[in-house]
């Protein structure tokens, strides 16, 4: 996935105080809104300091195939997916 696109999605999640769900070829994980300030988009990887500094996750940008900004919805509904971005190689 392109650095500019990942950066745009990360910025959106930060500004909306939302969670960011990341799918790569190995795993799926959620960056909680509290940890969004500890995320860095570099030239070829995404780095997240999580769990109060106990864990650091590195994800190669080329291995990310889907990012979702997940925001709490008001009312009786559960948290839901707001916007998703995917990439595929041909």
Backbone torsions as a table, in degrees:
resi	resn	phi	psi	omega
1	UNK	NA	148.4	-176.9
2	UNK	-74.8	141.7	-178.9
3	UNK	-57.3	-42.5	-177.8
4	UNK	-62.5	-42.0	179.6
5	UNK	-67.0	-44.0	178.0
6	UNK	-61.8	-43.5	178.7
7	UNK	-60.6	-41.0	178.9
8	UNK	-63.4	-42.3	-179.7
9	UNK	-67.6	-42.5	177.8
10	UNK	-61.5	-44.0	178.4
11	UNK	-61.4	-39.9	178.5
12	UNK	-63.5	-44.2	179.4
13	UNK	-63.1	-40.0	178.6
14	UNK	-64.0	-47.4	-175.1
15	UNK	-67.3	-29.8	179.8
16	UNK	-94.8	3.0	-178.1
17	UNK	50.7	48.3	-176.9
18	UNK	-110.6	166.8	173.2
19	UNK	-81.0	156.3	175.5
20	UNK	-122.2	120.7	178.8
21	UNK	-100.9	128.3	-175.6
22	UNK	-119.0	127.4	173.5
23	UNK	-110.8	128.1	170.0
24	UNK	-126.9	-176.4	-173.8
25	UNK	-68.9	-13.4	-179.3
26	UNK	-104.9	-33.3	-167.5
27	UNK	-158.1	173.3	172.6
28	UNK	-128.8	132.9	176.4
29	UNK	-146.8	160.3	-177.4
30	UNK	-113.5	129.8	171.6
31	UNK	-94.7	112.8	-179.3
32	UNK	-66.5	153.4	-177.9
33	UNK	-57.0	-30.8	178.4
34	UNK	-65.7	-26.6	-177.9
35	UNK	-96.1	-0.7	-176.4
36	UNK	-63.8	-27.0	177.3
37	UNK	-72.8	-11.0	-176.9
38	UNK	-108.2	26.2	-177.9
39	UNK	-110.4	139.3	-178.1
40	UNK	-131.1	131.9	175.7
41	UNK	-104.8	112.1	178.5
42	UNK	-100.2	-174.5	-177.2
43	UNK	-61.3	-38.1	-176.0
44	UNK	-131.9	7.9	179.0
45	UNK	-150.7	164.3	174.7
46	UNK	-116.2	129.5	-179.8
47	UNK	-120.9	132.9	-179.6
48	UNK	-131.1	126.6	171.6
49	UNK	-92.0	121.2	-173.5
50	UNK	-126.5	169.1	174.6
51	UNK	52.6	54.3	177.5
52	UNK	55.5	39.4	177.6
53	UNK	82.4	2.4	-178.9
54	UNK	-78.5	-19.9	-178.0
55	UNK	-138.8	140.5	172.8
56	UNK	-123.5	126.8	-178.0
57	UNK	-111.7	129.5	173.3
58	UNK	-111.8	132.3	177.2
59	UNK	-130.5	124.9	176.6
60	UNK	-67.9	134.0	-179.0
61	UNK	-58.5	-36.2	-178.6
62	UNK	-69.4	-16.7	179.2
63	UNK	-93.0	-8.6	178.5
64	UNK	-78.5	127.3	176.3
65	UNK	-117.9	-7.1	177.0
66	UNK	-158.8	136.8	174.4
67	UNK	-129.4	135.9	-179.9
68	UNK	-131.6	129.5	172.4
69	UNK	-88.3	118.2	-175.3
70	UNK	-113.2	118.4	-175.8
71	UNK	-119.6	142.8	175.9
72	UNK	-63.7	137.4	175.7
73	UNK	-104.7	145.4	179.2
74	UNK	-78.9	163.0	178.8
75	UNK	91.8	-156.0	-174.6
76	UNK	-83.6	-13.2	-176.1
77	UNK	-73.6	158.5	178.7
78	UNK	-81.5	175.9	174.3
79	UNK	-61.6	142.5	-176.0
80	UNK	-140.7	166.7	-179.5
81	UNK	-77.1	131.1	179.7
82	UNK	-100.6	-51.3	-178.3
83	UNK	-145.8	141.3	178.2
84	UNK	-131.9	148.4	179.0
85	UNK	-131.9	132.1	179.9
86	UNK	-127.9	160.1	177.5
87	UNK	-138.4	144.4	177.6
88	UNK	-136.2	146.6	176.2
89	UNK	-102.5	140.3	178.6
90	UNK	-110.2	NA	NA
